[in-house]
Amino acid sequence: MEKIFPRQLAIPLVILLGIAFGLFFYLIYVSRMGSYLTDDPSACVNCHIMAPYYQSWQKSSHQAWTTCNDCHVPQDNIIKGYAFKAKDGLYHAAVFTLRAEPQVIRPRKASYTAIMENCIRCHTQLNTEFVKTGMVKYADVAKGNARACWDCHREVPHGGMSNLAMSPNAIVPLPESPVPAWLKKMMKK
């Protein structure tokens, strides 16, 4: 019987796989990936670039009632919501890792759709009974047949954040250091 896998490659392969898995789990740990599974808004400031947006939300009227996910993630079902967060998160991770973030952060088309649907979802009574705009979709806005909520409500909820330089000293909760205590102790010696 012919050997499919040479025995002398087994140990180097196990070592390489161990290194690959170790690096993968280290990246999960250091990027605080678990925090993104929560609804905690402070998870957004794991990326320093989001600090002004977090601070502006914190001072807005929406802060008492919503989290970042309530506005920026589809709410129709949990699977769609986590899939959206994963796709958006991978995009953000790539942009920030490559230092390609723009000075003015704007949502992508899928994000505009989610944000608009969530505005309508929370303010249904206002849109149907009082203002009588009805249930406008972002697709209608993109075609020029309607206006987006933020066309009139520019200051909600981020208070006119037009670029990252507007709030250079934003006060936000700093993420806990990923460096283990035993390593910090060792480095002090």
FENFENMO-V303972 format. One line per field, one symbol per residue. ss: DSSP state (a for helix, b for strand, c for the rest). phi: phi as a letter, one per 30 degrees, with the letter a starting at -180 (. if undefined). psi: psi as a letter, one per 40 degrees, with the letter a starting at -180 (. if undefined). A space follows every 50 residues. Layout:
ss=???
phi=???
psi=???
This chain:
ss=ccccccaaaaaaaaaaaaaaaaaaaaaaaaccaaaaacccaaaaaacaaa aaaaaaaacccccccccaaaaacccccaaaaaaaaaaaaaaaaaaaaccc ccccccccaaaaaaaaaaaaaacaaaaaaacccccccaaaaaccccccaa aacccccccccccaaaacccccccccccccaaaaaaaac
phi=.dddbdddcddddddddddddedddddddddheddddccdeddddecedd edddddddccddedcbcedeccbecdadddddddddddddddedddddhc dddcdbddeddeddddddededcededcccdidicdcdeddddicacded dccddccchidcadddbdcecbddddddddedddddddd
psi=hhhdhhdeedddddddddddddddddddddefdddeeiehdeddedhdee ddddddddeiddddeiiddddehiediddddddddddddddddddddefe hidhhiiiddddddddddddddfddddddddfdaghidddddeeeiiide ddgdeheeffhdidedgdfhhihhiihehidddddddd.
